[in-house]
Amino acid sequence: MISVTRLNGRKFVLNSELIRTIEENPDTIVTLISGEHLVVRESSKEIIQRVIEYNRHLRSLSTPA
């Protein structure tokens, strides 16, 4: 799950596994696998970085101690 911000400033949490595409035109539009479109303030680069960090966090939880 990653935190993103709608254009009106409201933050919400997005399940990153549901992202199909991210495009900038000039607003950032996240398209989910359901076909729903979300317009957010973050750049595509920021979203990709958050997804990478989240996935790293998940992998660190599953690593045996």
Backbone as CSV, one residue per row, in Angstrom:
resi,resn,N_x,N_y,N_z,CA_x,CA_y,CA_z,C_x,C_y,C_z
1,MET,0.848,-1.170,0.000,0.000,0.000,0.000,0.897,1.237,0.000
2,ILE,0.529,2.202,-0.833,1.295,3.450,-0.901,0.346,4.626,-0.681
3,SER,0.883,5.688,-0.123,0.109,6.891,0.117,0.262,7.830,-1.067
4,VAL,-0.862,8.355,-1.572,-0.863,9.322,-2.661,-1.861,10.429,-2.340
5,THR,-1.848,11.498,-3.134,-2.667,12.670,-2.846,-3.519,13.031,-4.058
6,ARG,-4.808,13.199,-3.828,-5.698,13.667,-4.899,-5.377,15.135,-5.199
7,LEU,-5.865,15.641,-6.307,-5.609,17.035,-6.671,-6.180,18.004,-5.647
8,ASN,-7.250,17.597,-4.928,-7.854,18.476,-3.930,-7.099,18.457,-2.596
9,GLY,-5.989,17.705,-2.528,-5.159,17.681,-1.325,-5.457,16.536,-0.375
10,ARG,-6.489,15.776,-0.627,-6.835,14.656,0.258,-5.934,13.467,-0.020
11,LYS,-5.328,12.967,1.039,-4.451,11.802,0.926,-5.281,10.530,1.022
12,PHE,-4.815,9.495,0.324,-5.440,8.183,0.444,-4.385,7.124,0.197
13,VAL,-4.719,5.907,0.572,-3.792,4.795,0.436,-4.255,3.925,-0.724
14,LEU,-3.313,3.576,-1.585,-3.602,2.830,-2.800,-2.888,1.482,-2.760
15,ASN,-3.607,0.426,-3.087,-2.998,-0.891,-3.192,-2.181,-0.914,-4.482
16,SER,-0.872,-0.910,-4.354,0.000,-0.794,-5.522,-0.087,-2.006,-6.448
17,GLU,-0.575,-3.113,-5.960,-0.714,-4.297,-6.802,-1.863,-4.160,-7.798
18,LEU,-2.705,-3.145,-7.626,-3.842,-2.936,-8.521,-3.537,-1.954,-9.651
19,ILE,-2.315,-1.395,-9.679,-1.957,-0.418,-10.699,-1.692,-1.125,-12.026
20,ARG,-2.372,-0.658,-13.071,-2.124,-1.164,-14.428,-1.141,-0.237,-15.136
21,THR,-1.437,1.075,-15.155,-0.544,2.031,-15.812,-0.498,3.335,-15.027
22,ILE,0.570,4.092,-15.271,0.734,5.437,-14.720,1.167,6.315,-15.884
23,GLU,0.464,7.435,-16.087,0.860,8.343,-17.164,0.740,9.789,-16.709
24,GLU,1.558,10.644,-17.295,1.521,12.073,-16.997,1.090,12.806,-18.253
25,ASN,0.043,13.675,-18.090,-0.504,14.312,-19.295,-1.211,15.621,-18.999
26,PRO,-0.798,16.657,-18.379,0.360,16.773,-17.508,0.085,16.246,-16.105
27,ASP,-1.218,16.109,-15.719,-1.525,15.498,-14.416,-1.157,14.025,-14.461
28,THR,-0.863,13.467,-13.295,-0.544,12.048,-13.222,-1.843,11.268,-13.089
29,ILE,-2.039,10.333,-14.008,-3.241,9.500,-14.021,-2.829,8.062,-13.766
30,VAL,-3.368,7.490,-12.697,-3.111,6.096,-12.365,-4.332,5.305,-12.814
31,THR,-4.116,4.307,-13.655,-5.196,3.442,-14.092,-5.050,2.119,-13.366
32,LEU,-6.142,1.685,-12.739,-6.138,0.427,-12.000,-6.565,-0.719,-12.904
33,ILE,-6.340,-1.943,-12.458,-6.714,-3.099,-13.270,-8.222,-3.179,-13.478
34,SER,-8.983,-2.501,-12.632,-10.444,-2.465,-12.778,-10.881,-1.499,-13.882
35,GLY,-9.937,-0.669,-14.365,-10.246,0.347,-15.360,-10.493,1.716,-14.751
36,GLU,-10.576,1.786,-13.423,-10.787,3.066,-12.738,-9.548,3.947,-12.914
37,HIS,-9.770,5.250,-13.107,-8.683,6.219,-13.262,-8.634,7.116,-12.030
38,LEU,-7.440,7.329,-11.506,-7.236,8.206,-10.364,-6.247,9.285,-10.772
39,VAL,-6.583,10.543,-10.517,-5.682,11.659,-10.810,-5.039,12.070,-9.498
40,VAL,-3.705,12.086,-9.473,-2.976,12.361,-8.236,-1.926,13.445,-8.457
41,ARG,-1.464,14.018,-7.350,-0.457,15.088,-7.401,0.949,14.562,-7.642
42,GLU,1.243,13.363,-7.179,2.590,12.817,-7.282,2.947,12.536,-8.741
43,SER,4.231,12.645,-9.049,4.696,12.313,-10.398,4.762,10.795,-10.552
44,SER,4.839,10.348,-11.773,4.957,8.909,-12.003,6.240,8.382,-11.354
45,LYS,7.294,9.174,-11.406,8.560,8.765,-10.786,8.402,8.559,-9.280
46,GLU,7.682,9.472,-8.616,7.439,9.345,-7.171,6.628,8.086,-6.865
47,ILE,5.609,7.832,-7.654,4.767,6.659,-7.423,5.571,5.383,-7.611
48,ILE,6.362,5.327,-8.672,7.191,4.144,-8.913,8.155,3.929,-7.751
49,GLN,8.766,5.005,-7.257,9.694,4.878,-6.125,8.981,4.358,-4.882
50,ARG,7.770,4.816,-4.627,7.010,4.346,-3.464,6.645,2.868,-3.597
51,VAL,6.304,2.451,-4.807,5.986,1.043,-5.045,7.228,0.182,-4.805
52,ILE,8.375,0.629,-5.304,9.625,-0.109,-5.094,9.936,-0.222,-3.605
53,GLU,9.825,0.898,-2.880,10.092,0.888,-1.437,9.127,-0.034,-0.705
54,TYR,7.871,-0.005,-1.076,6.872,-0.870,-0.442,7.210,-2.343,-0.698
55,ASN,7.568,-2.677,-1.923,7.909,-4.065,-2.239,9.167,-4.519,-1.502
56,ARG,10.138,-3.628,-1.364,11.337,-3.957,-0.573,10.962,-4.228,0.879
57,HIS,10.064,-3.402,1.410,9.604,-3.582,2.789,8.937,-4.957,2.940
58,LEU,8.086,-5.334,1.994,7.420,-6.638,2.065,8.430,-7.780,2.030
59,ARG,9.414,-7.669,1.167,10.438,-8.727,1.077,11.244,-8.832,2.366
60,SER,11.494,-7.693,3.007,12.271,-7.724,4.260,11.475,-8.402,5.367
61,LEU,10.169,-8.331,5.327,9.337,-8.991,6.332,9.333,-10.512,6.166
62,SER,9.507,-10.969,4.932,9.436,-12.408,4.678,10.807,-13.081,4.756
63,THR,11.877,-12.295,4.974,13.222,-12.859,5.085,13.388,-13.489,6.462
64,PRO,13.791,-14.772,6.490,13.976,-15.425,7.794,15.091,-14.771,8.595
65,ALA,14.918,-14.703,9.885,15.906,-14.056,10.763,17.044,-14.979,11.082
